[in-house]
Amino acid sequence: MKRDTRLIALGRAPVRAEGPVNVPVHRASTILSEHLDGYIHRFDGDNRYDNVTYGATGTQNSRALAETVAAVEGGYRTVVTGSGLSAVTMAISAVVGAGDHVLVPDSVYGPTRRFCVEVLRRYGVEASFYHPSAGAGIAELIRENTRLVYTEAPGSLTFEMQDIPAIAQAARARGVLVAMDNTWATPIHFRPLEHGVDISIQAGTKYLAGHSDLVIGMITTATDALFRTIADQVHAFGDVASPDDCFLTLRGMRSLSVRLERQSASAMKIARWLEARPEVKRVLYPPLESDPGHVVWKRDFEGASSLFGLTLHTTDEAAVARMVNGLALFRIGSSWGGYESLVAFNRMPIPRTVIPWTETPFLLRIHIGLEHPDDLIADLDAGLARLGA
Ligand SMILES: *Cc1c(COP(=O)(O)O)cnc(C)c1O
């Protein structure tokens, strides 16, 4: 079955002759038992992974969502968490312990970096940051106590690609786990587990939910053992996504591939248009031939999402404020993946260890929504004209 069809067919079991199309929202804390025996054994064996036993360990809504995500990711099973960041922190903390070492790309999502530096260190886990283009060279950074190589591609804000298959192969040869934050590409455009990654992480908040009205995360594993390890960690920490948010995310996923198709086509058109403008220094978007990550992106990814970076020649923050404040369709905001276009502003440099940013004093990040690309171009055209006003 094609992926597009799976997005429509999955997460609706059990198939009934009569009833609503969508799994209704099951709000629950207590799950009643019919007999005492069932109550006593409610958490036994696989019950807590497979059955609905308590609201905090999943309902019909999280199960339906997990089933759909796992299939689209080409994974074994998925654990749903309360946010994208908790999917990151649960996945990492589930597989490391005191005395372990973790390798993290320098281009990693800021809050992931903060977790590795501030929280993991307090628990006796050392994180070191590596150049995102390390590729097979990651082998030289793996130590005796390295337990996990974390990856994210492209990098948050600065959009560096990573050679995921080479990293996964090198890590696997040393018995080291590999996790990937795949939020940018979504499983429609890249499936980490098919490239040797053990744990695939999604901030479902972004494209999967797709409507900028909730936060949720997913962790998909290649094996049963890893699924259990991570599910146990998530349950132990009491991390949970609400049934309503699971319902809305699954509803969002029904249109995921068509939204992405339109949004990436618009993003490509707008990125090319921006790249040709004299006010623009660089468009940071791996699908562009000019992007340093283009070759790796083209080799490994099946498409792109609609988020890219933008640097300008001007160093005048007031001019950029004039440009951004006057935009009619692009609103100012940071959590992307919804149906609406956004612009975010970042004063640079942001914290980096091995790839210091020296290019420009600020970086814009553009998210392209479902508006008509010609209207978005007209909005940006007027905005760029305000830079010189
Ligand atoms: C947004 C984001 C997250 C965190 O998701 P939240 O739901 O906002 O916690 C994690 N990783 C990446 C790459 C993101 O962009």
The ligand as a MOL file (V3000), in Angstrom:
LIG
                    3D

  0  0  0     0  0            999 V3000
M  V30 BEGIN CTAB
M  V30 COUNTS 15 15 0 0 0
M  V30 BEGIN ATOM
M  V30 1 C 9.8640 22.3570 17.6890 0
M  V30 2 C 10.9360 21.3440 17.7090 0
M  V30 3 C 11.0650 20.4530 18.7680 0
M  V30 4 C 10.2340 20.5530 20.0220 0
M  V30 5 O 8.8640 20.4130 19.8130 0
M  V30 6 P 7.8320 21.0150 20.8860 0
M  V30 7 O 6.5760 20.2910 20.6060 0
M  V30 8 O 7.7740 22.4840 20.5970 0
M  V30 9 O 8.3830 20.7250 22.2370 0
M  V30 10 C 12.0550 19.4860 18.6950 0
M  V30 11 N 12.8790 19.4010 17.6370 0
M  V30 12 C 12.7880 20.2490 16.5970 0
M  V30 13 C 13.7230 20.0990 15.4540 0
M  V30 14 C 11.8180 21.2410 16.5990 0
M  V30 15 O 11.7560 22.0920 15.5890 0
M  V30 END ATOM
M  V30 BEGIN BOND
M  V30 1 1 1 2
M  V30 2 1 2 3
M  V30 3 2 2 14
M  V30 4 1 3 4
M  V30 5 2 3 10
M  V30 6 1 4 5
M  V30 7 1 5 6
M  V30 8 2 6 7
M  V30 9 1 6 8
M  V30 10 1 6 9
M  V30 11 1 10 11
M  V30 12 2 11 12
M  V30 13 1 12 13
M  V30 14 1 12 14
M  V30 15 1 14 15
M  V30 END BOND
M  V30 END CTAB
M  END
